[in-house]
Amino acid sequence: MFLLLPLILAAWCFYKKDSHLIPVIVAGLVTAVLVCGFRAFFLYSHRVIPFSFEKNMMYLLVHQTLLPVVLIYGVFFLVSRDAISYKVEALFPLLLSFYMLYLPYTILSTSEKIFTTFPLMVKPLLFAVMIFSLGLSAKHIEKNFAAKKYFFAAVWILISIICIVFPSVVETMYLLDMSYFLILIISGVYTLALPVLFIFSRLGKAIIKE
């Protein structure tokens, strides 16, 4: 919960060695501090969990994934005066640095069962896969649109939507005490799909070059 995303960010920074993206990381961290502070002082975090798959999934989707991703990246995309390629490249470190603080806060402030394997290990892993997938999808959406390959751009848009929705679906299953074994299996499939996505990414690059 505390170590996975910071370790990924540190490894990514060591791999990229690109100082131009440091302001993006700082922006993600500052935004997370402001959002967490606002929620702590002005909003009541605990909620009565209804026995409804749709209501729980929509709540989690809006508050933990869709709203943060759309608002934070949307504002950055509109405010930044940099090239489109830079904005696309910035998606991954921006979301990673934001969720590095925001995700542990949401777990600690809202979970009634903190000391179980799902919030401590499974949920951070799901979000790490989501952020990787969104960063990869954004690059291919931009490149396919530039190459006027709209079908493949639509495929990557669909992939990004699935990646955003999936963590909320799995956590809803957890909140409703559905089969934990099934949750682990589905989470494992979602995680193992990431290498497949990277292979698909390589094929997509070859298609664009053609």
PEFENRA-V559195 format. One record per residue. PHI is phi as a letter, one per 40 degrees, with the letter a starting at -180 (none if undefined). OMEGA is omega in radians with two decimals (NA if undefined). BURIAL is I if it has 9 or more other C-alpha atoms within 8 Angstrom, else O. Layout:
# PEFENRA-V559195
phi & omega & burial
PHI & OMEGA & BURIAL
PHI & OMEGA & BURIAL
This chain:
# PEFENRA-V559195
phi & omega & burial
none & -3.11 & I
c & -2.94 & O
b & -2.96 & O
c & -3.08 & I
c & 3.05 & I
c & 3.12 & I
c & 3.09 & O
c & 3.14 & O
c & 3.12 & I
c & 3.13 & O
c & 3.13 & O
c & 3.12 & O
c & 3.12 & I
c & -3.14 & O
c & -3.06 & O
c & -3.09 & O
f & -3.09 & O
b & -3.09 & O
c & -3.14 & O
c & -3.11 & O
c & 3.11 & I
c & 3.09 & O
d & 3.11 & O
c & 3.12 & I
c & 3.10 & I
c & 3.13 & I
c & 3.10 & I
c & 3.14 & I
c & -3.14 & I
c & 3.12 & I
c & 3.12 & I
c & 3.12 & I
c & -3.13 & I
c & -3.13 & O
c & 3.13 & I
c & 3.10 & I
c & 3.11 & O
c & -3.13 & I
c & -3.11 & I
c & -3.06 & I
c & -2.97 & O
b & -3.10 & O
b & 3.09 & O
c & -2.98 & O
c & -3.06 & O
c & -3.13 & O
b & 3.03 & O
c & -3.08 & O
c & 3.13 & O
c & 3.11 & O
c & -3.12 & O
a & -3.13 & O
c & -3.07 & I
c & -3.11 & O
c & 3.13 & O
c & -3.12 & I
c & 3.14 & I
c & 3.11 & I
c & -3.14 & O
c & -3.13 & I
c & -3.10 & I
c & -2.99 & I
c & -3.04 & I
b & -3.08 & I
b & -2.98 & I
c & -3.09 & I
c & 3.09 & I
c & -3.10 & I
c & -3.08 & I
c & -3.08 & O
c & -3.06 & O
c & -3.12 & O
c & 3.12 & I
c & 3.11 & I
c & 3.12 & O
c & -3.10 & O
c & -3.11 & O
c & -3.07 & O
c & -3.09 & O
c & 3.11 & O
c & -3.09 & O
c & 3.13 & O
c & -3.14 & O
d & -3.12 & O
c & 3.10 & O
c & 3.14 & O
c & 3.12 & I
c & 3.12 & I
c & -3.07 & I
c & -3.08 & I
d & -3.07 & I
c & -3.12 & I
c & 3.12 & I
c & 3.14 & I
c & -3.11 & I
c & 3.14 & I
c & 3.10 & I
c & -3.10 & I
c & 3.09 & I
d & 3.09 & I
b & -3.05 & I
c & -3.10 & I
c & 3.07 & I
d & 3.13 & I
c & -3.12 & I
c & 3.13 & I
c & -3.08 & I
c & -3.05 & O
c & -3.06 & O
b & -3.03 & I
c & 3.05 & I
c & -3.10 & O
b & -3.04 & O
c & -3.00 & I
c & 3.00 & O
b & -3.03 & O
c & -3.09 & O
c & 3.13 & O
c & -3.09 & I
c & -3.02 & I
b & -3.01 & I
c & -3.09 & I
c & 3.08 & I
d & 3.12 & I
c & 3.11 & I
c & -3.13 & I
c & 3.07 & I
c & 3.10 & I
c & 3.13 & I
c & -3.10 & I
c & 3.06 & I
d & -3.07 & I
c & 3.13 & I
c & 3.10 & I
c & 3.12 & I
c & -3.13 & I
c & -3.11 & I
d & 3.14 & I
c & -3.10 & I
c & 3.07 & I
c & -3.14 & I
c & -3.10 & I
c & -3.13 & I
c & 3.05 & I
c & 3.12 & I
c & 3.14 & O
c & -3.14 & O
g & 3.04 & O
b & -2.96 & I
c & 3.12 & O
c & -3.13 & O
c & 3.04 & I
c & 3.12 & I
c & 3.10 & I
c & -3.14 & O
c & 3.05 & I
c & 3.10 & I
c & 3.11 & O
c & -3.12 & I
c & 3.10 & I
c & 3.11 & O
c & -3.12 & O
c & 3.11 & I
c & -3.06 & I
c & -2.95 & I
d & 3.14 & O
d & 3.12 & I
c & 3.10 & I
c & -3.12 & I
c & -3.14 & I
c & 3.07 & I
c & 3.06 & I
d & 3.12 & I
c & -3.12 & I
c & -3.12 & O
c & 3.08 & O
f & 3.03 & O
c & -3.05 & I
d & -3.11 & O
c & 3.08 & O
c & 3.11 & O
c & 3.10 & O
c & 3.13 & I
c & 3.12 & I
c & -3.13 & O
c & 3.11 & I
c & 3.10 & I
c & 3.11 & O
c & 3.13 & O
c & -3.14 & I
c & -3.12 & I
c & 3.09 & O
c & -3.12 & O
c & 3.06 & I
d & 3.09 & O
c & 3.12 & O
c & 3.09 & I
c & 3.08 & O
c & 3.08 & O
c & 3.11 & O
c & 3.11 & I
c & 3.10 & O
c & 3.11 & O
c & 3.09 & I
c & 3.12 & O
c & 3.14 & O
c & -3.12 & O
c & 3.13 & I
c & 3.13 & O
c & NA & O
